């Protein structure tokens, strides 16, 4: 017979079954904790919600040091314009501001009839 390897424990043969040992007594008082104290278990019912606004148009301006400035104007209505150079970027900024007032996604029918 070969000797057991040192990484394994050898308990030897048993003739009879042993009784299970009782569990250690609980020392905590009260209900068992699920998470740390102060951590909410569920989302609060009065969680703050958005005010209904969401972005629909973006104006991105990049002016790397010593390089040509660029700008991009995009909108969810399908508008996608780009400009390169200082004069064209300034014109695109003005055009983007004007588009905000005339975009079909931003203007309501009440506003059109009232104007």
C-alpha positions as CSV (number, residue, x, y, z in Angstrom):
1,X,0.0,0.0,0.0
2,X,1.3,3.5,-0.8
3,X,1.5,6.3,1.7
4,X,-1.0,9.1,1.4
5,X,0.3,12.2,-0.4
6,X,1.1,15.2,2.0
7,X,-1.5,17.4,0.3
8,X,-4.4,15.2,1.2
9,X,-5.6,14.4,4.7
10,X,-6.0,10.7,5.6
11,X,-8.7,10.0,8.2
12,X,-8.5,6.3,8.1
13,X,-11.4,3.8,7.8
14,X,-14.3,4.2,10.2
15,X,-16.3,1.3,11.6
16,X,-19.4,3.1,12.6
17,X,-21.2,6.4,11.7
18,X,-20.6,9.4,13.8
19,X,-23.3,11.7,15.1
20,X,-23.5,15.2,13.6
21,X,-22.2,18.0,15.8
22,X,-24.7,20.7,16.9
23,X,-24.4,24.1,15.3
24,X,-22.9,27.0,17.3
25,X,-25.4,29.1,19.2
26,X,-26.4,32.4,17.6
27,X,-25.1,35.4,19.5
28,X,-26.9,38.2,17.6
29,X,-30.1,39.7,18.9
30,X,-32.9,40.7,16.6
31,X,-33.5,40.0,12.9
32,X,-30.6,39.0,10.7
33,X,-29.3,41.8,8.6
34,X,-29.6,41.5,4.8
35,X,-27.3,44.4,3.9
36,X,-25.3,47.1,5.8
37,X,-27.2,49.6,7.8
38,X,-28.2,52.7,5.9
39,X,-28.4,51.0,2.5
40,X,-32.0,51.1,1.2
41,X,-33.4,47.7,0.2
42,X,-35.6,49.1,-2.6
43,X,-35.9,52.2,-4.6
44,X,-37.7,54.9,-2.7
45,X,-41.2,55.6,-4.0
46,X,-40.6,59.3,-4.1
47,X,-37.3,59.2,-6.1
48,X,-36.6,62.4,-8.0
49,X,-37.7,62.2,-11.6
50,X,-36.7,64.3,-14.6
51,X,-38.6,67.4,-15.4
52,X,-39.6,66.1,-18.8
53,X,-36.9,67.9,-20.8
54,X,-34.4,66.0,-22.9
55,X,-31.7,67.1,-25.4
56,X,-32.6,67.0,-29.1
57,X,-29.9,69.2,-30.6
58,X,-26.1,69.4,-30.0
59,X,-23.5,71.9,-30.9
60,X,-19.9,70.7,-30.6
61,X,-17.1,73.1,-31.0
62,X,-13.4,72.1,-31.0
63,X,-10.6,74.6,-31.0
64,X,-7.3,72.8,-30.7
65,X,-4.4,75.0,-29.8
66,X,-2.7,76.2,-33.0
67,X,-5.1,74.3,-35.3
68,X,-8.2,75.1,-37.3
69,X,-11.4,75.3,-35.2
70,X,-14.2,72.9,-36.2
71,X,-17.9,72.7,-35.2
72,X,-20.7,70.2,-35.6
73,X,-24.4,70.9,-35.3
74,X,-26.7,67.9,-35.0
75,X,-30.4,67.5,-34.2
76,X,-32.8,64.6,-33.9
77,X,-34.9,66.1,-36.7
78,X,-32.1,65.0,-39.1
79,X,-30.0,68.2,-39.2
80,X,-26.3,67.4,-39.4
81,X,-23.9,70.3,-40.4
82,X,-20.2,70.8,-40.0
83,X,-18.0,73.9,-40.3
84,X,-14.2,74.4,-40.5
85,X,-12.4,77.6,-39.9
86,X,-13.2,80.5,-37.6
87,X,-15.5,82.4,-39.9
88,X,-17.5,79.3,-40.8
89,X,-17.7,78.1,-37.2
90,X,-19.1,81.4,-36.0
91,X,-21.7,81.3,-38.8
92,X,-22.7,77.7,-37.8
93,X,-23.1,78.8,-34.2
94,X,-25.6,81.5,-35.3
95,X,-27.3,79.0,-37.6
96,X,-27.6,76.5,-34.8
97,X,-29.2,79.1,-32.5
98,X,-31.6,80.0,-35.2
99,X,-32.5,76.3,-35.8
100,X,-33.5,76.0,-32.1
101,X,-36.3,78.4,-32.7
102,X,-37.5,76.8,-35.9
103,X,-36.9,73.1,-35.3
104,X,-40.1,71.0,-35.9
105,X,-39.4,68.9,-32.9
106,X,-39.3,72.0,-30.6
107,X,-42.1,74.1,-31.9
108,X,-45.6,73.1,-30.9
109,X,-48.8,73.6,-33.0
110,X,-50.0,76.1,-30.4
111,X,-46.9,78.1,-30.8
112,X,-47.2,78.2,-34.6
113,X,-50.8,79.3,-34.6
114,X,-50.2,81.9,-31.9
115,X,-47.4,83.5,-33.8
